[in-house]
């Protein structure tokens, strides 16, 4: 199961328990694998090091790197607790010579781990991704990338041919020596995205920064639709150019680092994200540096002025400036929340993530039983995914069994271009297996596609590359797309006024 595999590796840089001796002689780098109860295996490298007489553990795996708690080594047993975000678990490994082997237990589901010592412990920051490499190191990483990506992907050449892939690698290799580091990183990202699926990609190294703006496309216009403190005067401004590059040309360059095989909505959403990040603008040769970008902006009177936006830490709060805030934008940090709309005899639930979904689903059903609404509205427009099996078990199937919810005109699911991964899977199941009416915009990811990414690291940069490992088919018949039953595309006037036309339509429907 997906969440079980993620749990196995949630021990990155764990808080250690002090020991009487300075960690003894058990530190080192251990490599091997973990196997879940359904026999699915993942690769694991454990860096067990000593820091001021205390153990620290770093697990680098094909399923991800996670934070562990209470790492300890007692009576030849290495133990730790972990939290996947979906469930809590423990790991207990016995040291026998150069081997560490034992079990993990995640909410009662058990599996095995087998590791072998490969050498001395690494420094705590040794595997931190970076791009300040020599030319020789970049060439070495590109060669490793060209070998490992096809070997880890379930079918790397389902969209482009092997010859096309090799040609892209050779072209980048010939250009590396004249590029800056951001261009080299983006060059690899362009090749990754030529594979075609939305789960295959490169995780950018920190620190993560972005420009304090959000860009949205309305037809041929690109506008600033959210901005940071002190910048709200630019809301609604039409973007003419970034640096010396006309906005349409900049957008086309941004599309080169979006998955070629997915639908336009996903590619557009990711491209607009790219255009608001200094590193990607620099790597695409749109701006001369990564820390700032000059935008030519046209105001409502048609006057064009140049404004320089400076990069800020990612996650800075942006404002849309509207006097009223859409319901969907309230409580954005909560994974799942619901509100009874008594006036409309509806219950609205914003489903942002799969964290604590069991408990949150139970709260939703309790609210429904109390409020007895005529409509249940589940908003998945900003859901980036998690574990589709959990979403199916906690929401799709229980709703399917309830006559008060599973009826035409009683159940609405809101979707958008960036409804992704498990969220896309569950939206397709709502459409196929319940009476849900899907409203909004076509999901950008194809329901029948390669998913379930696993990762590997490049040897010098330690950049994390993710490759899809399984084929999923969530659309059994018809076009390979999850399209709404009612398509509603917000306009600039909607955004400017703080209006949500999708919710308006649902609430007005009889």
HUBEL-V57465 format. One record per backbone hydrogen bond with DSSP energy under -0.5 kcal/mol. NH is the residue of the N-H (numbers start at 0). CO is the residue of the C=O. If there is no record, write none. Layout:
# HUBEL-V57465
NH_CO ; NH_CO
This chain:
# HUBEL-V57465
4_0 ; 5_1 ; 6_2 ; 7_3 ; 8_4 ; 8_5 ; 9_6 ; 10_8 ; 11_65 ; 12_56 ; 13_10 ; 13_56 ; 14_67 ; 16_70 ; 18_52 ; 22_20 ; 25_22 ; 27_47 ; 28_118 ; 29_27 ; 29_45 ; 30_115 ; 31_43 ; 32_113 ; 33_41 ; 34_111 ; 35_39 ; 38_35 ; 41_33 ; 43_31 ; 44_59 ; 45_29 ; 46_44 ; 46_57 ; 47_27 ; 47_45 ; 48_46 ; 48_55 ; 50_53 ; 53_50 ; 54_16 ; 55_48 ; 57_46 ; 59_44 ; 59_57 ; 60_58 ; 60_63 ; 61_42 ; 63_60 ; 65_8 ; 67_11 ; 68_80 ; 70_14 ; 71_78 ; 73_76 ; 76_73 ; 77_92 ; 78_71 ; 78_76 ; 79_90 ; 80_68 ; 81_88 ; 82_66 ; 83_86 ; 88_81 ; 89_104 ; 90_79 ; 91_102 ; 92_77 ; 93_100 ; 94_75 ; 95_93 ; 95_98 ; 98_95 ; 99_114 ; 100_93 ; 101_112 ; 102_91 ; 103_110 ; 104_89 ; 105_108 ; 106_87 ; 106_104 ; 108_105 ; 109_107 ; 110_103 ; 111_34 ; 112_101 ; 113_32 ; 114_99 ; 115_30 ; 116_97 ; 117_28 ; 118_28 ; 125_122 ; 127_124 ; 129_460 ; 132_130 ; 137_133 ; 138_134 ; 139_135 ; 140_136 ; 141_137 ; 142_138 ; 143_139 ; 144_140 ; 145_141 ; 146_142 ; 147_143 ; 148_144 ; 150_146 ; 151_147 ; 152_148 ; 153_467 ; 157_154 ; 164_160 ; 165_161 ; 166_162 ; 167_163 ; 168_164 ; 169_165 ; 170_166 ; 171_167 ; 172_168 ; 173_169 ; 174_170 ; 174_171 ; 175_171 ; 177_174 ; 178_175 ; 183_179 ; 184_180 ; 185_181 ; 186_182 ; 187_183 ; 188_184 ; 189_185 ; 190_186 ; 191_187 ; 192_188 ; 193_189 ; 193_190 ; 194_190 ; 194_191 ; 199_196 ; 200_465 ; 202_463 ; 203_201 ; 208_206 ; 209_311 ; 210_275 ; 211_309 ; 212_210 ; 213_225 ; 215_222 ; 217_220 ; 220_217 ; 222_215 ; 223_236 ; 224_213 ; 224_222 ; 225_213 ; 226_318 ; 227_211 ; 230_227 ; 233_230 ; 234_231 ; 235_223 ; 236_233 ; 237_297 ; 238_221 ; 239_295 ; 240_295 ; 241_244 ; 242_293 ; 243_285 ; 244_241 ; 245_243 ; 246_239 ; 249_245 ; 250_246 ; 251_247 ; 252_248 ; 253_249 ; 254_250 ; 255_251 ; 255_252 ; 256_253 ; 257_254 ; 259_192 ; 260_195 ; 261_258 ; 262_443 ; 266_262 ; 267_263 ; 268_264 ; 269_265 ; 270_266 ; 271_267 ; 272_268 ; 273_269 ; 274_270 ; 275_272 ; 276_273 ; 280_276 ; 281_277 ; 282_278 ; 283_279 ; 284_281 ; 285_280 ; 286_280 ; 292_308 ; 294_292 ; 294_306 ; 295_240 ; 296_294 ; 296_304 ; 297_237 ; 298_296 ; 298_302 ; 301_298 ; 304_296 ; 304_302 ; 306_294 ; 308_292 ; 308_306 ; 310_290 ; 311_209 ; 313_207 ; 315_312 ; 318_226 ; 328_325 ; 329_326 ; 331_328 ; 333_330 ; 336_349 ; 338_347 ; 340_338 ; 340_345 ; 341_339 ; 343_340 ; 344_340 ; 344_341 ; 345_340 ; 346_374 ; 347_338 ; 348_376 ; 349_336 ; 350_348 ; 350_378 ; 351_334 ; 351_349 ; 352_334 ; 355_84 ; 356_353 ; 359_355 ; 360_356 ; 361_357 ; 362_358 ; 363_359 ; 364_360 ; 365_361 ; 366_362 ; 367_363 ; 368_364 ; 369_365 ; 370_366 ; 371_367 ; 373_344 ; 374_344 ; 375_409 ; 376_346 ; 377_375 ; 377_411 ; 378_348 ; 378_376 ; 379_377 ; 379_413 ; 382_379 ; 383_351 ; 383_381 ; 387_385 ; 389_386 ; 390_386 ; 391_387 ; 392_388 ; 393_389 ; 394_390 ; 395_390 ; 396_391 ; 398_394 ; 399_395 ; 400_396 ; 401_398 ; 402_400 ; 404_401 ; 405_401 ; 406_404 ; 409_406 ; 410_406 ; 411_375 ; 412_436 ; 413_377 ; 414_438 ; 418_415 ; 419_382 ; 419_417 ; 422_419 ; 424_420 ; 425_421 ; 426_422 ; 427_423 ; 428_424 ; 429_425 ; 430_426 ; 431_427 ; 432_428 ; 433_429 ; 435_429 ; 436_410 ; 437_435 ; 438_412 ; 439_485 ; 440_414 ; 442_481 ; 443_416 ; 444_418 ; 448_446 ; 448_471 ; 450_469 ; 453_466 ; 454_61 ; 455_464 ; 457_462 ; 461_457 ; 463_202 ; 464_455 ; 464_462 ; 465_200 ; 466_453 ; 468_450 ; 468_451 ; 469_450 ; 471_448 ; 473_446 ; 475_473 ; 480_478 ; 482_480 ; 484_437 ; 485_437 ; 487_439 ; 489_487 ; 494_490 ; 495_491 ; 496_492 ; 497_493 ; 497_494 ; 498_493 ; 500_498 ; 503_499 ; 504_500 ; 505_501 ; 506_502 ; 507_503 ; 508_504 ; 508_505
